[in-house]
Amino acid sequence: MVATSGAELLKPSGIWILKERLLPLAALVTPNVPEAEILVGRKLRTLEELEEAAREITRGAVVPSWPRADTCPVPAQRRMSSTMAARRAC
């Protein structure tokens, strides 16, 4: 959805299809932080914001999802706790 340079790789209609049609079918969702920000429509700066975004992205999933935000802006030792907390919340 978003290139490393920050350029958007998907049109708004494609993002809608991804959010409404494809993500609910996914068993694993691994957006990077810029992609997660697009999916939830806001900036994500804290661990708590990342955890809430993970829950929002997988809400309504047909199958249980395992959200994980890649390239977290939080220290590496906290990344796993973010992922695990998001898994428990789903």
C-alpha positions in Angstrom: 0.0 0.0 0.0 2.8 2.4 0.9 6.4 2.4 -0.6 9.4 2.9 1.7 9.6 6.4 0.2 6.1 7.1 1.5 4.5 7.0 -1.9 1.0 5.5 -1.9 0.8 2.4 -4.1 -2.9 1.8 -4.0 -5.8 4.1 -5.0 -8.4 5.0 -2.3 -10.9 2.5 -4.0 -8.2 -0.2 -3.6 -7.7 0.6 0.0 -11.5 0.4 0.6 -11.6 -3.1 -1.0 -8.6 -4.2 1.1 -10.2 -3.0 4.3 -13.8 -4.2 3.6 -13.3 -7.3 1.5 -9.8 -8.8 1.9 -8.7 -8.1 5.5 -11.8 -9.7 7.0 -10.7 -13.0 5.3 -7.0 -12.8 6.4 -5.6 -15.1 9.0 -2.5 -12.9 9.4 -2.2 -9.2 8.9 1.2 -7.5 8.8 1.0 -3.9 7.8 4.0 -1.7 8.5 3.3 1.4 10.5 2.5 3.8 7.5 0.1 1.2 6.1 -1.6 0.7 9.5 -2.0 4.5 9.7 -3.8 4.5 6.4 -6.0 1.6 7.4 -7.1 3.3 10.6 -7.0 6.8 9.3 -4.7 8.4 11.9 -1.1 8.6 13.0 0.2 5.9 15.4 2.9 7.1 17.8 2.6 5.0 21.0 2.4 1.4 21.9 -1.2 1.8 23.0 -2.1 3.4 19.7 -0.5 0.5 17.8 -2.4 -2.1 19.9 -5.7 -0.3 19.3 -4.9 -0.1 15.6 -4.2 -3.8 15.5 -7.6 -4.5 17.0 -9.4 -2.1 14.6 -7.7 -3.6 11.5 -8.8 -7.1 12.4 -12.2 -6.2 13.7 -14.9 -8.1 11.8 -12.6 -10.8 10.6 -14.3 -14.0 9.5 -11.4 -16.1 10.9 -9.4 -15.2 14.0 -6.6 -12.9 12.9 -3.1 -12.3 14.3 -2.3 -8.6 13.7 1.3 -7.4 13.8 2.6 -4.0 13.0 6.0 -4.2 11.4 8.7 -1.5 11.6 7.3 -0.3 14.9 8.5 3.1 16.1 8.8 1.7 19.6 11.9 0.0 21.1 12.5 -3.5 19.9 12.0 -5.1 23.3 8.4 -3.7 23.4 7.5 -4.9 19.9 6.7 -8.4 21.0 4.5 -7.2 23.9 2.6 -5.1 21.4 2.0 -8.0 19.2 1.0 -10.4 22.0 -1.3 -7.8 23.6 -3.0 -7.3 20.3 -3.4 -11.1 19.9 -5.1 -11.4 23.3 -7.5 -8.5 22.5 -8.8 -10.1 19.3 
